[in-house]
């Protein structure tokens, strides 16, 4: 047995076969049942020629099929690839091609969108359609029904030996606006983000120890609200699996706080995983009403990953549930779980995180910042870190560096290190926008806007938003004698980029300011968007 995700999961199954492991809507699966379905899917994919190292896209809403797809891929040493279900055709074509997908598991409603790009991707030949009641035809892509395919496949766990070097890849936004695949060895992601690094309360030195740990662990019910297409939700689920927990997935396609409180009470949820204020604010604002009709005494922990709780939201949770524990998890696709901050309802300002000994803050010369000096630098991590970016050697060389023979990752966070070793994080040094945990890169949105016939030039920046942390704001120079409205611009942008990237406000200017070399002046654009010039 290795520190391999499939091996580790199977050891939990063999220890707790009859414990309920995964719940989504009306489907409830024990660990044994989940493992059996993943085995069937693995055999189904293998019969279609999918093998070690091949990439399988998961173009799905939340559901047990998403987890089954991940597990099935790991069982045959293939690699599951997350696909953002909000993407439009241009984005999908890029991702499918960049990720070298050979197979795709998708909800039926996406079949027409897939058909529009599949002909350009000859290596993508296997399609399994998950029924969703949409009635969309999928014959044009020669897809087969997911459940029928599982029923015809073997449920046996008779797979070849695996390796700790098998890959885990998570696609995340890139500086050019298009997503990039972060490549991890499975052993490294286990220790870096999925529970092996003392997240489940015990340091694991041998893979076999996991069985003893989960056999003696209390059964905890964890609700993952965020879509599984995001790394934070995947990590929350697998941390739970490797702790023997019961994982409940939210089946919502549109966020409904009242329904989530009903789910928490019904399933007696202990711990909830969310993404910052985008989820936290509506949950907090509906909590008082929910308490009038629901028993929420089961809820003990709310953890946020991908974005941080604001102070007002923390205060509401603490007022309504005084003994609730609120945690900000700090990390990135390139670092895994890097640190934890206890969410203080009284404290404002930049968040402070407790970090491990493998964290450091480097100055511009890649030398450690002196603790307590107040000097800002780039946050760095060593140890269990990714191999780099898939199909992008240049970005890998920029983000992953070697200092005095030690390999470090610097994902772009600006921070200072305090005398006590805690680290204050100020945010990304880049101009990326974080809206509800979604990374949005201005260059991509600008390209979409500038394809509008009335737009001469445009810059895109993030401005503060009470619920989502930031919202997208466009500073646009229209073409002479042409009119432009926000509605027109937004409608056009939606044909080019996903909905969450579309500008929510428009500022018209006579001239977009750039440097003499043509580089954008984002500081100026932010001032315009905030009304200070």
Protein Blocks (a to p, Z undefined) as FASTA:
>chain_A
ZZdfklmmmmmmmmmmmbcfbdchjbccdfklmmmmmmmmmmmmmmnopaehiacddddd
ddfklmmmmmmmmmnopacddddfkbcfklmmmmmmmnopabdcddfklmmmmmmmmmmm
mklmbdcdddehlopafklnopacfklmmmmpcfbdcbccddfkbccddddddfkopacd
ddddfklmmmmmnopnopnopacfbfklmmmmmmmpccdddddfbafkbmklmmmmmmmm
mnopacdddfbfbdcfklmmmmmmmnopabdcdehjklmmmmmmmmmmmmmmpccklpmb
dcdehiacdfklmmmmmmmmmmbccddddddfklopabdcdddfkbgcjddddddfkbcc
ddfkopacdehklpacddddehjddfbdehilklmmmmpcceehiacddehpacdddfko
pacdebjfblcdceehiacdfklmmmmmmmpmkbmbdcddddddfklopacdddddddeh
iacdfklmmmmmmmmmcfklpcfbdcddfbdcddfkopacfklmmmmmnopZZ
